[in-house]
Amino acid sequence: MKCPKCYRPVDAEAHRCYSCGYSVSVSRARFGGGDQSCLLGKIHDNSHRMRMGERERVMKLISRLEFKFPQLLFCTYLQEVPEGIELSEVGFWLLNHARIDGAGACRPNENAVLILVDPQRKEMGMSLGYRAEALLKEDRMLRLLADARSALIHEEYGKAIEQVFLRVGKDLKKRAARCVACPPSSLSRPSNHRTHRS
């Protein structure tokens, strides 16, 4: 995995980034947390940037993906992020502190595929729980986010999220077919977050 602050490689077992010192405790000091967690829906859009039809389509898509991949959690977070804070930091904090409404014990945050959108910056990112990291390669994550750039620029947030989730679903289906003949230990470990800026 990689540090959400400086993007340098970090061992999954490490308590802090070797390069910049970023850690869960630094994240808590910045965003809050401790033993308490915040409750979010699978679609978090407090600013109501998504149209009702878009929201319904994304929710139906999430339901289909979770039916096909019952061990994974799919969710999205739309929020304007304050200056000086990266989407990757928000994703890291959410995966460590948020409780997703309706996720249940069979879909912990460790299995999450989280899409983040900052509508003000026109920026989109993806954060993965550590158990989901082996399923998507770093270059593929970047390609998926880049391909949704046009919809993001035109403020079609639901469409952008749909595009990424649909492609993730196709990639997971291919990966599942390969995993039948490939032991889990041979799967690669990509970054836990990638961001695309327009």
Steps between C-alpha positions, in 0.01 A plus 500: 500500500600865478480789743184711441701817565829462309414190288823321592489122552414382853474147639143405587614416856675838555350738756618811316653610171878467502539809281259762638379347827131498402294254705154416629568719806594796277183438300292495820656824621410665170151360439388369840427144594647300783266219600200671340406457136271690267206332328473550125272369229643310205448825311607802704396823326404759761541782248247332267721527193355183349160516334235262631512284186880479522485401865247225428713360215815498715315331787364231265849445362646468850230241581586302185871508579444387857279216375779385264778559755339443842830527685568858378363836612432767236438860606553858387566830674425840342618794707693823457835448670671796674818645351816322606330162537535229238217265401731212584516619862120513517477150352754369751307652790163371376631146456632510856205673671179498298224243547308446178127465556378161379848356450471233768775289654563311174610822326755673725687814394805283434308370195389843378520660157439867577464767230552858619398814311578861583255695279670832570846388385359269231713227652425131529683228690471139605597352836512127565483303822817297547329173409371653176841638401609180325202514265580823312839597366624856547524585129151361445355717777653808336360400160148451639507842667644669190230347279231661719662846466258633237191427711673648805584826319139533380374450857337168413612350829265203493613411150866524598447275803297254291776482238764414759286246686395328175862462391600384849227235477631376163857490631393309811314245289813438291714489813268247664528271199881516516509449877355151462838388369715760680577480876426821697863538604598572139264796464667840485449773764432840343455840662206549730399828333530674170372843402425660165503876468343680206 
